[in-house]
Amino acid sequence: MTSSPTANMAATNKQVLQRFMDIPQPDDKVQVMYIWIDGSGENLRCKTRTADVEPKKPEDLPWWNFDGSSTNQAEGGNSDVYLKPAALFNDPFRLGKNKLLLCETYTFDKKPHKTNKRHSCDAVMSDAKVKSVHPWFGIEQEYTLLDRDGHPFGWPKNGYPGPQGPYYCGVGTTKVYGRDVKEAHYRACLYAGVKIAGSNAEVMPAQWEFQIGPCEGINMGDHLWMARFLLHRVAEEFGIAVSLDPKPMVGDWNGAGAHTNYSTEPMRHPGGMEHILSAIEKLSKRHRKHIMCYDVSGGADNARRLTGRHETCSIDEFRAGVAARGASIRIPRHVDEDGYGYLEDRRPASNMDPYQVTEMIIRTTVLNETD
């Protein structure tokens, strides 16, 4: 007799765990979970240490290190990689004074690791010219919930659900799958201090979206990465996996993106359309360079998604338009009517690094790089 793929999956009793989580925590002890992006550029890692006082800012906490040979970030003979505290959030799992700490990675000689995309992004966002225009970002993070066997959560095991159409912003048992994960994630983000703006069910069943922003400068990357961590951690509680694959299911199913809304202060005021159109013109001239930074595989992942179908523009084309969901850059209808506001870059894939994407947009539209 053979067992099913999920029969031997490990599970624990949450009621038993709660008995221990209810044990009073000493007043002079705080649990701080250090979180970082591993060598994949997509996955997150974490570990916890004890602090003697509640930290109020990242600088209150010490650098730490980890075994980089186990995260594809170092060789075994020189495996220590440093963790530099970068952004501090409240811990919605342990509650109380406990914290989540997003970190940058540094090599053994205290230089930014090649997988540390935050360092260069922070340098760009700290440029005087950039700071003077107050760049705001809002990212729409799409993701797909998977069962333990890797099949989309709620889908028939030996088939497919009905065609796309009734699932986007849907309501009802046959329309949405995994709402509990979405709701728990939303509340966890609010508690943590992540700047979550909204959420909705997406076009493909078992696919969802949450929005982060508006965030200025480096905060966009910090808040999206923490929101991703919270999503994976919340889904773990339900025994569900989260996929950021830009095209998780082949066939007539929508892919998953991370549409990036962007504006500068001049764009947000009357007459701003002139600045929006100028930014779009600059973006059009560096399309290929942006595409290479808009997923974790140098454009290969997006090639599966940006086909010209399923609300996308072909990866080989650049198009902009008002309310056009098949364009590279969309100008929302109300922005066109008002004459100011923001633009939406629809090219970034769901697994993109927000540090890379926001840095690239700034380099092109504010710093006027052309190479």
C-alpha positions in Angstrom: 0.0 0.0 0.0 1.5 3.4 -1.0 0.8 6.5 1.0 -0.3 9.8 -0.5 2.2 12.6 -1.1 0.9 14.4 1.9 0.4 11.5 4.3 3.9 11.8 5.9 3.9 15.6 6.1 5.0 16.6 9.6 2.5 18.6 11.7 2.4 19.7 15.3 -0.3 20.4 17.8 -0.9 24.2 18.1 -2.8 23.7 21.4 0.3 22.2 23.0 2.4 25.0 21.7 0.1 27.5 23.1 0.6 26.1 26.6 4.3 27.2 26.3 3.6 30.5 24.6 1.4 31.4 27.5 4.3 31.1 29.9 5.0 34.6 31.2 8.1 36.2 29.5 10.6 37.8 31.8 10.4 41.6 31.8 14.1 41.9 31.0 14.1 39.5 28.0 13.0 40.2 24.4 13.1 37.8 21.5 14.3 39.3 18.3 14.0 37.4 15.0 16.7 38.4 12.5 15.5 38.0 9.0 17.4 38.1 5.7 17.2 37.3 2.0 19.2 34.3 1.0 21.3 33.5 -2.0 18.3 32.8 -4.2 17.3 36.4 -4.1 13.8 35.3 -3.4 13.7 33.1 -0.3 13.9 34.4 3.3 15.7 33.0 6.3 15.5 33.8 10.0 16.8 33.0 13.4 16.2 34.4 16.9 18.4 35.8 19.7 17.6 37.3 23.1 18.0 41.0 23.9 18.0 42.3 27.4 16.0 45.5 26.6 13.3 46.3 24.1 14.9 47.8 21.0 13.4 51.0 19.6 15.4 51.2 16.4 17.6 48.8 14.3 20.8 50.5 15.7 19.9 49.3 19.2 20.7 45.7 18.1 24.1 44.1 17.4 25.3 42.7 14.1 25.1 38.9 14.0 26.2 36.2 11.6 25.0 32.9 10.0 26.4 30.0 8.0 26.4 31.3 4.5 27.4 27.9 3.1 23.9 26.7 3.9 22.1 29.6 2.2 24.2 29.7 -1.0 26.0 32.9 0.2 29.4 31.5 1.1 31.8 28.6 0.8 32.2 26.1 3.6 35.8 27.1 4.3 34.9 30.7 5.0 31.2 30.5 5.8 30.4 33.3 8.1 28.1 36.0 6.7 27.2 39.0 8.8 23.8 40.4 9.4 23.5 44.2 9.8 20.2 45.4 11.4 18.2 47.5 8.9 14.5 47.8 9.7 12.6 46.9 12.9 9.0 45.7 13.2 6.7 44.4 15.9 6.3 40.6 16.1 2.7 39.5 15.5 3.4 35.9 16.5 5.2 36.3 19.8 3.5 39.6 20.6 4.5 41.8 23.5 7.9 43.5 23.3 9.3 41.0 20.8 10.5 42.1 17.4 11.2 41.2 13.8 14.4 42.6 12.4 15.1 42.8 8.7 18.8 42.7 8.0 21.3 43.3 5.2 24.0 40.7 4.5 27.8 41.5 4.6 30.8 39.4 3.8 33.4 38.2 6.3 35.4 41.5 5.7 32.3 43.6 6.4 31.6 44.5 2.7 28.1 44.4 1.3 27.4 40.9 0.0 26.7 40.5 -3.7 23.1 39.4 -2.8 22.6 42.5 -0.7 20.5 44.6 -3.0 19.4 46.9 -0.2 22.8 48.6 0.2 22.9 50.1 -3.3 19.2 51.0 -3.2 19.7 52.9 0.0 22.6 54.8 -1.5 20.5 55.9 -4.4 17.5 56.8 -2.3 19.8 58.9 0.0 21.1 60.9 -3.0 20.2 64.6 -2.4 18.5 64.9 -5.9 16.4 61.9 -5.2 15.4 63.0 -1.7 14.3 66.4 -3.0 11.6 64.9 -5.2 10.3 62.5 -2.5 9.7 59.4 -4.6 6.7 57.3 -3.5 6.1 53.7 -4.4 3.2 51.3 -4.0 3.6 47.7 -5.0 0.8 45.2 -5.7 2.2 41.8 -4.7 0.4 38.9 -6.3 1.0 35.4 -5.0 -0.4 31.9 -5.3 -1.4 29.5 -2.4 -0.3 25.9 -2.9 -1.3 22.8 -1.1 1.5 20.6 0.4 1.7 18.6 -2.8 2.5 21.8 -4.8 -0.9 21.9 -6.5 -2.8 25.2 -6.2 -4.8 25.3 -3.0 -8.4 24.3 -3.5 -8.0 23.1 -7.1 -9.3 19.6 -7.9 -6.5 17.1 -7.5 -7.1 15.5 -10.9 -8.3 18.4 -12.9 -8.9 22.1 -13.0 -11.4 24.6 -11.7 -13.8 26.4 -14.1 -12.3 29.0 -16.4 -11.2 32.4 -15.2 -13.9 35.0 -14.7 -15.7 34.6 -11.4 -12.7 34.6 -9.1 -11.3 38.1 -9.2 -12.5 39.9 -6.0 -14.8 36.9 -5.7 -17.0 35.9 -2.7 -18.2 32.3 -1.9 -16.9 28.8 -1.4 -16.6 28.1 -5.1 -15.0 31.4 -6.0 -12.2 31.9 -3.5 -9.7 29.5 -1.9 -7.6 30.3 1.2 -9.2 33.6 2.4 -8.2 32.7 6.0 -4.5 33.1 5.0 -5.2 36.4 3.4 -7.1 37.8 6.4 -4.5 36.5 8.9 -1.7 38.1 6.9 -3.5 41.4 6.7 -3.9 41.6 10.5 -0.3 40.4 11.1 1.0 43.2 8.8 -1.1 45.9 10.6 0.3 44.7 14.0 3.8 44.5 12.7 3.7 48.1 11.5 4.0 47.1 7.8 2.3 49.7 5.6 -0.3 47.4 4.0 -2.9 49.3 2.0 -5.3 46.6 0.9 -5.9 43.1 -0.5 -8.1 41.2 -2.9 -8.6 37.8 -4.6 -7.0 37.7 -8.1 -8.1 36.4 -11.5 -6.7 32.9 -11.1 -8.3 30.8 -8.3 -6.0 30.5 -5.3 -4.2 33.6 -6.4 -4.3 36.7 -4.2 -2.8 40.1 -4.0 -1.9 42.6 -1.3 -0.8 46.2 -1.7 2.0 47.9 0.2 2.4 51.7 0.3 2.7 54.4 -0.4 6.2 54.2 0.9 9.0 56.7 0.3 12.5 55.6 -0.8 14.1 52.6 0.9 11.0 52.0 3.0 9.3 50.4 0.0 11.7 47.5 -0.1 11.8 47.1 3.6 8.0 46.9 4.0 7.4 44.6 1.1 10.1 42.2 2.2 8.7 42.1 5.7 5.2 41.6 4.3 6.5 38.7 2.3 8.1 37.2 5.4 4.8 37.5 7.3 2.9 35.9 4.4 5.1 32.8 4.4 5.1 32.6 8.2 1.3 33.0 8.4 0.7 30.4 5.6 3.0 28.0 7.6 0.5 28.1 10.4 -2.2 26.8 8.0 0.0 24.1 6.4 -0.1 26.0 3.1 2.8 27.1 0.9 3.1 30.4 -0.9 4.5 30.7 -4.4 5.8 33.9 -6.0 6.3 32.1 -9.3 5.4 34.6 -12.1 3.6 31.9 -14.0 2.7 29.1 -11.6 0.3 27.3 -14.0 0.8 26.9 -17.7 -2.2 27.4 -20.0 -5.0 29.9 -19.9 -4.3 31.2 -16.5 -3.1 34.6 -15.4 0.5 34.9 -14.2 1.5 36.8 -11.1 3.1 40.2 -11.0 4.2 43.0 -8.7 2.9 46.1 -10.4 4.8 49.1 -9.2 3.1 52.4 -8.8 5.4 55.3 -8.7 5.4 59.1 -8.4 7.6 62.0 -7.5 6.4 65.2 -5.8 6.1 67.1 -9.1 3.9 64.3 -10.6 1.5 64.5 -7.6 0.6 68.2 -8.1 -1.4 70.0 -10.8 0.5 69.9 -14.0 2.1 66.6 -13.0 1.1 64.8 -16.2 4.1 66.5 -18.0 6.4 64.9 -15.5 4.6 61.5 -15.7 4.9 61.5 -19.5 8.6 62.5 -19.3 9.3 59.6 -16.9 7.5 57.2 -19.3 9.7 58.4 -22.2 12.8 57.7 -20.2 11.5 54.3 -19.2 10.8 53.4 -22.8 14.5 53.9 -23.7 15.8 51.4 -21.1 13.1 48.7 -21.4 15.5 45.8 -21.8 17.7 46.9 -18.9 14.6 47.2 -16.7 13.4 43.8 -17.8 16.7 42.2 -16.6 16.1 43.6 -13.1 12.3 42.9 -12.9 12.6 39.2 -11.8 15.2 37.1 -10.0 16.4 35.4 -13.2 17.5 38.3 -15.3 14.2 38.3 -17.3 13.8 34.5 -17.8 10.9 34.2 -15.4 9.1 37.2 -16.8 9.4 35.7 -20.3 6.9 33.1 -19.2 4.5 35.8 -18.0 4.9 38.8 -20.3 3.4 37.1 -23.4 1.0 39.8 -24.6 -1.9 37.7 -23.1 -3.5 37.6 -19.7 -3.3 41.4 -19.1 0.3 41.8 -20.1 2.4 43.4 -22.8 4.9 41.3 -24.6 8.3 41.3 -23.0 9.8 42.4 -26.4 7.6 45.5 -26.6 7.2 48.7 -24.7 3.7 50.3 -24.7 2.1 52.9 -22.5 -1.6 53.8 -22.3 -4.5 55.2 -20.2 -6.3 52.4 -18.3 -4.5 49.9 -20.5 -3.8 46.6 -18.6 -2.1 45.2 -21.7 0.5 48.0 -21.6 4.0 48.1 -20.0 3.1 51.3 -18.3 -0.5 52.2 -17.3 -1.7 55.7 -16.5 -4.8 55.2 -14.4 -8.0 56.7 -15.7 -8.4 59.2 -12.8 -4.8 60.4 -13.2 -5.5 61.2 -16.9 -8.6 63.0 -15.9 -7.0 65.0 -13.1 -3.8 65.7 -15.0 -1.5 64.6 -12.2 -0.9 61.6 -9.9 1.2 58.5 -10.6 2.1 55.8 -13.2 1.9 52.0 -12.9 4.8 49.9 -14.2 3.2 46.6 -14.9 6.3 44.8 -15.9 7.8 43.6 -12.6 7.3 39.9 -11.8 5.9 38.6 -8.6 9.3 37.4 -7.5 11.1 40.6 -8.2 13.4 42.3 -5.6 11.7 45.6 -4.7 15.1 47.1 -3.9 16.3 46.5 -7.4 13.1 47.6 -9.0 12.7 50.9 -7.1 16.4 51.6 -7.5 16.2 51.1 -11.3 13.2 53.3 -11.7 14.9 56.1 -9.8 18.1 55.7 -11.7 16.2 56.1 -15.0 13.6 58.7 -14.2 15.4 61.0 -11.6 19.1 60.4 -12.1 18.6 60.3 -15.8 20.9 57.3 -16.4 20.9 56.2 -20.0 23.4 53.3 -20.4 
